Amino acid sequence: MSPNHEFSMLTLMSRLTLALLFAFSNLAFAQSQSTFEPTVGQEGKDVVWVPTPQTLVNKMLDMAKLTPQDFHMDLGSGDGRTVITAAKRGARSMGIEYNPDMVELAKRNAQKEGVAGKATFVKADLFETDFSKATVITLFLLPDINLRLRPKILNMKPGTRIVSNTFTMGDWQADETGHADNGCESSWCTALLWIVPAKVAGSYKTPAGDVTFKQEFQMLTGTLRTEGKTLALEGRVRGEEISFSAGGKEYKGKLNGKTLELQTFAARGLRG
């Protein structure tokens, strides 16, 4: 055998060996990905992983009144169960998760459940993620993380629904609290709902009188100046809807640009 022929054979064998090693490494990687199983309490970037009981997932989406017209985002999506459940209800849903193994697991779970077209998952940092387009947000994060996210949430479109598993938003009180009693045997059986309030603090002239609002999250205080009297008012804003009471009457309305449109209700029935 000539030296050139021997060299060619050695080169061919080397290439075949490299190709086999590459194929085996890819196979080993694929197997490691497909066999990944998360463990409760495993460390994450900002929190440990604890799955939300499915019965509470259902409760959270019920409280948010999720519809097929919604764009839902789950912050810290873990194994994808909340995103998958939202997608099964017809919503377009996206999970944000920092752990790449969890992202791939969630994608496989969505594929198995037949909702890969509506359920997507992104490997990303919560604090660098733009979730301003979402109409519903779900989360299961610690209170200090909720507080860090709160300024961005409060700047979202009024009416956006935020639902948390168990943990609060500090002194921003929830609009509703619900419990998943049936089939929820863990410590995580409480859902908290917030409706992002419109920013309505200020003064307005209305047919009912001059209204001044002071606002703390969704809670309103202030005055109504009418018929020569200054009346204290108390109320709240839910999304863009405003309601308050003053002088024994109830008022409901919303902002239209810079105009406050009000309906006035007497103690028993509509007055005007």
VOBA-1610 file (N, C-alpha, C; in pm, whole numbers, padded with zeros to 5 digits, always signed):
BEGIN
Met+00086-00119+00000Met+00000+00000+00000Met+00089+00124+00000Ser+00058+00218-00086Ser+00142+00336-00098Ser+00120+00428+00022Pro+00220+00510+00054Pro+00205+00605+00165Pro+00085+00697+00146Asn+00060+00739+00022Asn-00054+00828-00003Asn-00186+00759+00026His-00194+00630-00012His-00318+00555+00012His-00340+00537+00162Glu-00229+00505+00234Glu-00243+00489+00379Glu-00290+00619+00444Phe-00234+00729+00398Phe-00274+00860+00453Phe-00423+00888+00428Ser-00470+00853+00306Ser-00611+00875+00272Ser-00702+00790+00361Met-00660+00664+00384Met-00740+00576+00469Met-00746+00628+00613Leu-00631+00674+00663Leu-00629+00728+00799Leu-00716+00853+00810Thr-00710+00936+00708Thr-00793+01058+00707Thr-00941+01023+00707Leu-00980+00923+00624Leu-01119+00881+00618Leu-01164+00825+00752Met-01080+00741+00814Met-01116+00683+00943Met-01129+00791+01050Ser-01042+00889+01046Ser-01049+00999+01143Ser-01179+01076+01129Arg-01217+01100+01002Arg-01342+01173+00979Arg-01463+01093+01025Leu-01458+00961+00997Leu-01568+00876+01043Leu-01576+00874+01195Thr-01461+00867+01259Thr-01458+00867+01407Thr-01515+00996+01462Leu-01476+01109+01404Leu-01529+01237+01449Leu-01679+01248+01428Ala-01725+01197+01313Ala-01868+01200+01284Ala-01946+01118+01385Leu-01892+00999+01419Leu-01958+00913+01518Leu-01960+00978+01655Leu-01847+01038+01694Leu-01842+01106+01823Leu-01942+01221+01828Phe-01952+01296+01719Phe-02047+01408+01713Phe-02191+01357+01724Ala-02221+01246+01652Ala-02356+01189+01657Ala-02391+01140+01797Phe-02294+01071+01861Phe-02319+01021+01995Phe-02336+01134+02096Ser-02258+01240+02080Ser-02272+01353+02173Ser-02407+01420+02157Asn-02455+01432+02032Asn-02587+01489+02009Asn-02695+01399+02069Leu-02678+01267+02052Leu-02775+01173+02108Leu-02777+01182+02259Ala-02658+01189+02319Ala-02651+01199+02465Ala-02716+01328+02514Phe-02692+01438+02439Phe-02754+01565+02478Phe-02906+01557+02468Ala-02956+01499+02358Ala-03101+01487+02339Ala-03162+01401+02449Gln-03092+01292+02485Gln-03145+01207+02591Gln-03147+01278+02724Ser-03041+01357+02751Ser-03037+01431+02878Ser-03149+01533+02884Gln-03180+01594+02768Gln-03289+01691+02765Gln-03423+01623+02784Ser-03444+01509+02719Ser-03574+01444+02725Ser-03600+01379+02860Thr-03493+01350+02936Thr-03512+01285+03065Thr-03507+01385+03180Phe-03493+01514+03152Phe-03489+01613+03259Phe-03621+01612+03336Glu-03611+01601+03466Glu-03728+01606+03553Glu-03701+01708+03663Pro-03784+01811+03673Pro-03761+01911+03778Pro-03794+01853+03915Thr-03731+01906+04017Thr-03759+01865+04155Thr-03809+01984+04233Val-03909+01960+04316Val-03966+02067+04397Val-03858+02125+04487Gly-03846+02257+04483Gly-03747+02324+04566Gly-03614+02346+04498Gln-03602+02305+04370Gln-03474+02324+04302Gln-03446+02473+04285Glu-03318+02508+04289Glu-03278+02648+04283Glu-03303+02707+04145Gly-03347+02832+04145Gly-03360+02908+04022Gly-03285+03039+04036Lys-03301+03128+03939Lys-03228+03255+03944Lys-03275+03341+04061Asp-03407+03356+04075Asp-03462+03442+04179Asp-03544+03367+04283Val-03595+03250+04246Val-03680+03173+04336Val-03650+03025+04318Val-03692+02944+04415Val-03689+02800+04396Val-03817+02760+04322Trp-03816+02642+04260Trp-03931+02598+04183Trp-04026+02516+04270Val-04149+02563+04276Val-04258+02490+04340Val-04376+02497+04245Pro-04430+02386+04200Pro-04540+02391+04102Pro-04670+02440+04164Thr-04745+02517+04088Thr-04879+02559+04129Thr-04975+02443+04110Pro-05052+02405+04212Pro-05150+02298+04194Pro-05245+02329+04078Gln-05277+02229+03999Gln-05359+02252+03881Gln-05494+02314+03916Thr-05549+02276+04029Thr-05678+02333+04067Thr-05667+02483+04093Leu-05550+02528+04141Leu-05531+02672+04160Leu-05502+02741+04027Val-05432+02674+03938Val-05414+02728+03803Val-05551+02760+03742Asn-05642+02665+03753Asn-05777+02685+03699Asn-05846+02803+03766Lys-05832+02813+03898Lys-05894+02922+03974Lys-05837+03057+03932Met-05706+03063+03915Met-05642+03189+03877Met-05691+03238+03742Leu-05702+03147+03646Leu-05748+03187+03513Leu-05897+03219+03513Asp-05973+03152+03600Asp-06115+03187+03616Asp-06129+03329+03670Met-06051+03361+03772Met-06059+03494+03831Met-06018+03602+03732Ala-05922+03570+03646Ala-05879+03666+03543Ala-05980+03679+03430Lys-06081+03589+03429Lys-06180+03588+03320Lys-06109+03580+03184Leu-06017+03487+03175Leu-05939+03468+03053Leu-06030+03429+02937Thr-06007+03490+02821Thr-06084+03461+02701Thr-05989+03431+02585Pro-06040+03376+02475Pro-05955+03353+02357Pro-05899+03482+02298Gln-05953+03597+02335Gln-05903+03724+02283Gln-05785+03776+02364Asp-05752+03711+02474Asp-05645+03760+02562Asp-05508+03715+02514Phe-05409+03796+02551Phe-05268+03757+02541Phe-05219+03740+02684His-05193+03617+02720His-05155+03582+02857His-05005+03560+02865Met-04944+03608+02975Met-04804+03581+03002Met-04790+03529+03144Asp-04711+03423+03159Asp-04684+03364+03289Asp-04539+03393+03323Leu-04515+03466+03431Leu-04380+03508+03468Leu-04321+03406+03563Gly-04224+03330+03513Gly-04169+03218+03587Gly-04252+03095+03560Ser-04250+03049+03435Ser-04350+02952+03387Ser-04318+02807+03420Gly-04198+02778+03470Gly-04169+02642+03517Gly-04197+02536+03413Asp-04275+02433+03453Asp-04302+02322+03362Asp-04410+02355+03259Gly-04463+02478+03262Gly-04554+02524+03157Gly-04700+02500+03182Arg-04738+02450+03300Arg-04877+02409+03319Arg-04977+02525+03308Thr-04940+02644+03359Thr-05034+02757+03351Thr-05049+02805+03207Val-04938+02813+03134Val-04943+02853+02994Val-05024+02752+02913Ile-05001+02626+02936Ile-05073+02520+02863Ile-05222+02527+02892Thr-05259+02549+03018Thr-05401+02560+03054Thr-05465+02680+02987Ala-05394+02793+02984Ala-05446+02913+02916Ala-05464+02887+02768Ala-05368+02819+02706Ala-05377+02788+02563Ala-05494+02696+02535Lys-05520+02603+02624Lys-05635+02513+02606Lys-05766+02589+02611Arg-05766+02704+02678Arg-05886+02788+02682Arg-05894+02881+02562Gly-05799+02869+02472Gly-05803+02945+02347Gly-05721+03070+02345Ala-05658+03107+02457Ala-05579+03230+02461Ala-05442+03207+02398Arg-05384+03312+02346Arg-05243+03309+02308Arg-05162+03329+02435Ser-05070+03238+02463Ser-05005+03238+02594Ser-04855+03220+02581Met-04780+03294+02663Met-04634+03288+02660Met-04579+03272+02801Gly-04486+03181+02817Gly-04419+03161+02944Gly-04279+03219+02942Ile-04242+03288+03049Ile-04108+03343+03064Ile-04038+03264+03174Glu-03926+03203+03140Glu-03857+03114+03234Glu-03706+03127+03213Tyr-03632+03135+03323Tyr-03487+03154+03312Tyr-03411+03024+03293Asn-03465+02914+03346Asn-03397+02785+03339Asn-03420+02722+03201Pro-03315+02703+03120Pro-03335+02651+02985Pro-03389+02508+02984Asp-03355+02427+03085Asp-03410+02291+03091Asp-03560+02294+03112Met-03605+02386+03196Met-03749+02400+03219Met-03821+02449+03093Val-03756+02538+03020Val-03815+02587+02895Val-03836+02472+02798Glu-03737+02387+02781Glu-03750+02274+02690Glu-03853+02173+02740Leu-03857+02151+02871Leu-03959+02062+02928Leu-04098+02117+02900Ala-04118+02247+02920Ala-04249+02308+02896Ala-04289+02297+02749Lys-04193+02314+02659Lys-04223+02299+02516Lys-04269+02157+02485Arg-04201+02058+02543Arg-04242+01920+02520Arg-04381+01894+02578Asn-04408+01949+02695Asn-04540+01932+02755Asn-04649+01994+02670Ala-04621+02112+02615Ala-04719+02178+02528Ala-04744+02096+02402Gln-04637+02036+02349Gln-04650+01951+02231Gln-04737+01829+02263Lys-04714+01767+02378Lys-04793+01651+02417Lys-04941+01685+02434Glu-04967+01807+02482Glu-05106+01849+02507Glu-05172+01910+02384Gly-05098+01917+02274Gly-05157+01962+02148Gly-05179+02111+02138Val-05105+02193+02217Val-05126+02338+02214Val-04997+02414+02180Ala-04903+02347+02114Ala-04776+02412+02082Ala-04795+02535+01994Gly-04904+02540+01919Gly-04929+02655+01833Gly-04970+02780+01909Lys-05027+02763+02028Lys-05072+02878+02108Lys-04987+02901+02231Ala-04914+02799+02275Ala-04832+02809+02396Ala-04685+02818+02356Thr-04623+02929+02389Thr-04481+02947+02358Thr-04405+02975+02486Phe-04276+02943+02483Phe-04192+02960+02601Phe-04061+03025+02561Val-04017+03119+02644Val-03897+03196+02615Val-03804+03190+02736Lys-03676+03165+02708Lys-03575+03169+02812Lys-03535+03315+02828Ala-03571+03377+02941Ala-03546+03520+02959Ala-03548+03556+03107Asp-03490+03671+03136Asp-03490+03729+03271Asp-03619+03810+03287Leu-03692+03788+03397Leu-03818+03860+03420Leu-03798+04011+03416Phe-03686+04056+03472Phe-03666+04200+03488Phe-03619+04266+03359Glu-03591+04187+03258Glu-03552+04243+03129Glu-03655+04213+03021Thr-03770+04162+03064Thr-03875+04120+02970Thr-03979+04229+02953Asp-04020+04253+02830Asp-04130+04346+02801Asp-04260+04267+02803Phe-04342+04290+02905Phe-04472+04223+02910Phe-04587+04324+02900Ser-04557+04440+02840Ser-04656+04548+02832Ser-04775+04515+02743Lys-04760+04419+02652Lys-04869+04386+02560Lys-04966+04282+02617Ala-04931+04223+02730Ala-05017+04121+02789Ala-05146+04184+02842Thr-05255+04109+02833Thr-05381+04151+02895Thr-05407+04075+03025Val-05340+03961+03041Val-05347+03883+03164Val-05206+03838+03199Ile-05167+03857+03326Ile-05038+03809+03375Ile-05063+03721+03496Thr-04998+03605+03499Thr-05000+03520+03617Thr-04857+03506+03668Leu-04846+03487+03801Leu-04713+03473+03859Leu-04721+03399+03992Phe-04610+03337+04026Phe-04593+03269+04155Phe-04451+03302+04199Leu-04437+03427+04247Leu-04307+03481+04282Leu-04311+03535+04425Leu-04197+03550+04485Leu-04191+03601+04622Leu-04231+03748+04628Pro-04279+03794+04744Pro-04327+03933+04755Pro-04224+04037+04714Asp-04096+04016+04747Asp-03997+04117+04711Asp-03979+04127+04560Ile-03997+04014+04490Ile-03987+04017+04344Ile-04112+04084+04286Asn-04228+04055+04344Asn-04350+04124+04301Asn-04334+04275+04315Leu-04274+04319+04424Leu-04255+04462+04445Leu-04161+04523+04341Arg-04060+04447+04302Arg-03969+04497+04199Arg-04038+04508+04063Leu-04133+04419+04039Leu-04206+04421+03912Leu-04323+04520+03915Arg-04366+04558+04034Arg-04490+04637+04048Arg-04490+04768+03969Pro-04381+04846+03966Pro-04387+04970+03888Pro-04418+04946+03740Lys-04359+04841+03681Lys-04388+04810+03541Lys-04533+04767+03525Ile-04583+04691+03621Ile-04722+04643+03614Ile-04818+04761+03622Leu-04792+04855+03712Leu-04882+04970+03729Leu-04881+05062+03608Asn-04779+05050+03523Asn-04773+05131+03401Asn-04835+05059+03281Met-04889+04941+03304Met-04954+04868+03196Met-05091+04930+03165Lys-05150+04884+03057Lys-05280+04937+03016Lys-05383+04914+03125Pro-05461+05017+03161Pro-05566+04997+03261Pro-05660+04884+03222Gly-05693+04803+03320Gly-05778+04688+03294Gly-05703+04557+03281Thr-05569+04564+03268Thr-05490+04441+03264Thr-05510+04366+03395Arg-05528+04234+03385Arg-05553+04153+03505Arg-05426+04081+03547Ile-05396+04092+03674Ile-05276+04031+03733Ile-05322+03932+03839Val-05277+03808+03831Val-05317+03708+03930Val-05193+03641+03986Ser-05182+03641+04118Ser-05068+03583+04187Ser-05110+03462+04269Asn-05027+03361+04267Asn-05043+03249+04359Asn-04986+03293+04494Thr-05074+03318+04589Thr-05043+03337+04732Thr-04978+03470+04768Phe-04877+03514+04692Phe-04795+03626+04738Phe-04849+03760+04693Thr-04828+03861+04777Thr-04892+03991+04763Thr-04809+04087+04680Met-04864+04209+04665Met-04795+04320+04600Met-04770+04432+04701Gly-04733+04394+04822Gly-04706+04495+04925Gly-04833+04566+04966Asp-04829+04700+04969Asp-04946+04776+05014Asp-05048+04800+04902Trp-05025+04746+04784Trp-05128+04745+04679Trp-05220+04628+04708Gln-05335+04657+04767Gln-05427+04553+04809Gln-05494+04488+04688Ala-05516+04358+04698Ala-05581+04285+04588Ala-05726+04330+04573Asp-05774+04329+04448Asp-05915+04359+04423Asp-06003+04240+04459Glu-05950+04120+04444Glu-06026+04000+04479Glu-05931+03894+04533Thr-05981+03811+04623Thr-05907+03697+04674Thr-05993+03573+04657Gly-05933+03467+04605Gly-06007+03342+04585Gly-05927+03224+04640His-05998+03114+04662His-05934+02994+04716His-05974+02872+04633Ala-05879+02786+04609Ala-05905+02660+04540Ala-05918+02552+04646Asp-06039+02523+04684Asp-06062+02428+04794Asp-06063+02284+04747Asn-06120+02259+04632Asn-06134+02122+04585Asn-06005+02074+04520Gly-05946+01971+04578Gly-05827+01911+04518Gly-05699+01986+04543Cys-05701+02090+04626Cys-05580+02165+04658Cys-05541+02133+04801Glu-05438+02053+04814Glu-05398+02007+04946Glu-05265+02063+04991Ser-05205+02152+04912Ser-05077+02211+04949Ser-05101+02343+05022Ser-04992+02413+05049Ser-05003+02545+05111Ser-05039+02653+05011Trp-05037+02619+04882Trp-05051+02719+04776Trp-05190+02708+04715Cys-05290+02755+04787Cys-05429+02740+04742Cys-05503+02873+04737Thr-05430+02984+04741Thr-05492+03117+04740Thr-05450+03193+04616Ala-05546+03257+04552Ala-05520+03339+04434Ala-05559+03484+04464Leu-05474+03577+04423Leu-05496+03719+04443Leu-05504+03788+04307Leu-05608+03868+04289Leu-05631+03937+04161Leu-05621+04087+04178Trp-05545+04149+04088Trp-05540+04295+04079Trp-05582+04336+03938Ile-05657+04446+03930Ile-05691+04507+03801Ile-05610+04636+03792Val-05525+04647+03691Val-05441+04767+03680Val-05530+04890+03669Pro-05516+04985+03762Pro-05605+05102+03760Pro-05555+05212+03668Ala-05650+05283+03609Ala-05613+05404+03534Ala-05561+05509+03632Lys-05479+05597+03583Lys-05427+05707+03665Lys-05525+05824+03655Val-05602+05846+03761Val-05711+05944+03756Val-05694+06058+03855Ala-05586+06061+03931Ala-05567+06170+04027Ala-05571+06304+03955Gly-05640+06402+04015Gly-05652+06533+03954Gly-05789+06592+03977Ser-05815+06705+03912Ser-05942+06777+03927Ser-06016+06781+03795Tyr-06148+06772+03805Tyr-06234+06764+03686Tyr-06361+06845+03710Lys-06410+06909+03605Lys-06538+06976+03609Lys-06641+06884+03544Thr-06750+06857+03614Thr-06855+06770+03562Thr-06990+06835+03588Pro-07095+06791+03519Pro-07229+06843+03549Pro-07270+06823+03695Ala-07212+06721+03760Ala-07246+06696+03901Ala-07172+06790+03995Gly-07066+06855+03947Gly-06987+06944+04030Gly-06839+06927+04001Asp-06756+06996+04076Asp-06611+06988+04059Asp-06557+06875+04145Val-06489+06782+04080Val-06439+06663+04147Val-06286+06669+04155Thr-06234+06638+04273Thr-06090+06625+04291Thr-06059+06488+04349Phe-05975+06414+04280Phe-05937+06280+04325Phe-05793+06280+04377Lys-05774+06215+04490Lys-05642+06170+04532Lys-05643+06018+04518Gln-05535+05962+04467Gln-05535+05819+04432Gln-05419+05747+04498Glu-05448+05633+04557Glu-05346+05541+04605Glu-05380+05403+04548Phe-05310+05369+04442Phe-05340+05247+04366Phe-05485+05257+04316Gln-05573+05162+04354Gln-05711+05167+04305Gln-05805+05244+04398Met-05755+05291+04512Met-05840+05357+04610Met-05840+05509+04587Leu-05959+05569+04597Leu-05976+05711+04573Leu-06032+05781+04696Thr-05977+05898+04725Thr-06037+05991+04820Thr-06037+06127+04751Gly-06101+06227+04816Gly-06103+06359+04756Gly-06228+06434+04793Thr-06269+06524+04704Thr-06385+06609+04731Thr-06471+06625+04607Leu-06598+06650+04633Leu-06693+06688+04529Leu-06752+06823+04571Arg-06730+06925+04491Arg-06783+07058+04518Arg-06909+07076+04436Thr-07025+07084+04506Thr-07153+07091+04436Thr-07254+07170+04518Glu-07331+07253+04450Glu-07437+07332+04513Glu-07385+07410+04634Gly-07264+07465+04620Gly-07206+07545+04727Gly-07151+07466+04843Lys-07149+07336+04833Lys-07097+07252+04941Lys-06976+07173+04892Thr-06887+07148+04984Thr-06772+07062+04954Thr-06790+06932+05031Leu-06807+06824+04958Leu-06835+06694+05016Leu-06714+06603+05003Ala-06686+06530+05109Ala-06578+06431+05102Ala-06626+06312+05019Leu-06535+06255+04943Leu-06571+06138+04863Leu-06475+06024+04892Glu-06525+05902+04872Glu-06443+05782+04879Glu-06485+05691+04766Gly-06389+05626+04704Gly-06424+05538+04594Gly-06305+05455+04549Arg-06317+05404+04427Arg-06210+05322+04373Arg-06216+05326+04221Val-06107+05287+04160Val-06101+05276+04014Val-06063+05134+03981Arg-06139+05074+03893Arg-06116+04936+03850Arg-06093+04938+03700Gly-05968+04929+03661Gly-05938+04951+03519Gly-05963+05096+03486Glu-06056+05121+03396Glu-06094+05258+03361Glu-06224+05300+03427Glu-06288+05210+03499Glu-06418+05238+03560Glu-06399+05301+03698Ile-06466+05414+03721Ile-06456+05488+03846Ile-06589+05481+03920Ser-06584+05461+04049Ser-06705+05467+04131Ser-06667+05533+04264Phe-06757+05618+04313Phe-06733+05681+04443Phe-06866+05725+04503Ser-06863+05751+04632Ser-06981+05801+04703Ser-06946+05935+04767Ala-07047+06023+04769Ala-07031+06155+04831Ala-07169+06210+04862Gly-07187+06259+04983Gly-07314+06322+05019Gly-07434+06232+05007Gly-07416+06103+05032Gly-07529+06010+05025Gly-07565+05964+04886Lys-07489+06002+04787Lys-07515+05959+04650Lys-07397+05875+04599Glu-07428+05792+04500Glu-07327+05709+04435Glu-07302+05762+04294Tyr-07176+05763+04255Tyr-07137+05812+04125Tyr-07054+05705+04054Lys-07081+05687+03927Lys-07004+05593+03846Lys-06970+05658+03713Gly-06854+05626+03661Gly-06816+05683+03534Gly-06678+05639+03491Lys-06621+05714+03398Lys-06487+05684+03348Lys-06430+05808+03284Leu-06299+05808+03265Leu-06234+05918+03197Leu-06242+05898+03047Asn-06277+06003+02977Asn-06273+06005+02832Asn-06176+06115+02793Gly-06050+06076+02771Gly-05947+06178+02754Gly-05925+06247+02887Lys-05950+06379+02891Lys-05938+06453+03016Lys-06075+06487+03075Thr-06178+06430+03016Thr-06314+06456+03062Thr-06363+06341+03150Leu-06414+06375+03267Leu-06471+06275+03356Leu-06620+06267+03329Glu-06664+06154+03277Glu-06806+06132+03248Glu-06867+06056+03364Leu-06971+06114+03425Leu-07030+06056+03545Leu-07179+06032+03529Gln-07224+05926+03593Gln-07367+05906+03617Gln-07388+05916+03768Thr-07499+05978+03808Thr-07528+05997+03949Thr-07643+05907+03991Phe-07626+05837+04100Phe-07729+05748+04151Phe-07767+05794+04290Ala-07898+05810+04315Ala-07945+05837+04451Ala-07932+05709+04532Ala-07961+05719+04660Ala-07948+05601+04746Ala-08035+05487+04697Arg-08147+05519+04636Arg-08236+05414+04585Arg-08272+05443+04439Gly-08184+05406+04352Gly-08217+05417+04210Gly-08144+05530+04141Leu-08163+05534+04013Leu-08093+05628+03927Leu-08155+05766+03938Arg-08069+05868+03956Arg-08119+06005+03956Arg-08089+06076+03826Gly-07975+06053+03768Gly-07946+06123+03643Gly-07813+06087+03587
//
